[in-house]
Amino acid sequence: MSTSTADRIAAARERIARASDAVGRDPGDVRLLLATKTMPADVVLEAVRAGADLIGENRVQELAAKGPALDTLAERPQVHLIGHLQSNKVNAALRWADCLETIDTLALAERVARRCHAESRVLDVMVQVNTSDEPTKSGVPPEQAAELADAVAEIEGLRLRGFMTIGANSDDEREVRASYARLRAVRDEVAGRVPSARELSMGMSRDFPWAVAEGATIVRLGTAVFGPRS
Ligand SMILES: *Cc1c(COP(=O)(O)O)cnc(C)c1O
């Protein structure tokens, strides 16, 4: 007997609340972002109808494929791009995303901003930081993150909302938490100058309690809600 999507979302929220309680945080300060990559549009629609108000897609192409279905909803969820953005996909990304979490170069930020300017629009963005120094990961190195964020915050057409990272690929709690703590340190520094930049998007199904303990304001869950991806 399989549980419903609504039940699985409720269970995930419950686990986030418990992780928050465990470290004395207000559960209302941690949002659930459903990572919907590879999920067909009807599954995403079901999740949104079941109460998901924030979804994240990795690939612009996949986002564009599901976007029209999302537009049919009475209550459209917020949509974040959480995967690497190629500069030739900026237009399509802007058509469907409310926030780009993966800004990691000034050139990309400027390219996005030019598009926003042309549309007289202000777009929420986050800076992706490679907090685990894994060479295969995108993201600006931590020691350059504050400088990039300060520059992004100055660009007209963009509103810097915070920072995103993918934690260290490890089962070692200390190592994973160290990568999340690094993101928080960057945020603390930059938010002192840029008050809008409070968000910390960090934590996935296997490690989100550790991210919550380090201050996550958005956790990005896929398999914890949808089960393993085929
Ligand atoms: C897939 C993905 C997630 C969710 O991963 P799960 O392990 O399925 O929870 C979160 N963030 C990013 C950037 C992803 O690509």
The ligand as a Tripos MOL2 file, in Angstrom:
@<TRIPOS>MOLECULE
LIG
   15    15     1     0     0
SMALL
NO_CHARGES

@<TRIPOS>ATOM
      1 C1         18.3480   16.3990   -6.7020 C.3       1 LIG1
      2 C2         18.7190   17.5870   -5.9150 C.ar      1 LIG1
      3 C3         18.2400   17.7690   -4.6130 C.ar      1 LIG1
      4 C4         17.3980   16.7460   -3.8960 C.3       1 LIG1
      5 O1         18.1330   15.5830   -3.6990 O.3       1 LIG1
      6 P1         17.4990   14.3500   -2.8940 P.3       1 LIG1
      7 O2         18.6760   13.5680   -2.4830 O.co2     1 LIG1
      8 O3         16.6400   13.6310   -3.8630 O.co2     1 LIG1
      9 O4         16.7380   14.9210   -1.7710 O.co2     1 LIG1
     10 C5         18.5960   18.9350   -3.9610 C.ar      1 LIG1
     11 N1         19.3820   19.8590   -4.5320 N.ar      1 LIG1
     12 C6         19.8570   19.7180   -5.7690 C.ar      1 LIG1
     13 C7         20.7150   20.7820   -6.3450 C.3       1 LIG1
     14 C8         19.5560   18.5750   -6.4960 C.ar      1 LIG1
     15 O5         20.0570   18.4260   -7.7190 O.3       1 LIG1
@<TRIPOS>BOND
     1     1     2 1
     2     2     3 ar
     3     2    14 ar
     4     3     4 1
     5     3    10 ar
     6     4     5 1
     7     5     6 1
     8     6     7 2
     9     6     8 1
    10     6     9 1
    11    10    11 ar
    12    11    12 ar
    13    12    13 1
    14    12    14 ar
    15    14    15 1
@<TRIPOS>SUBSTRUCTURE
     1 LIG1         1 GROUP 0 **** ****
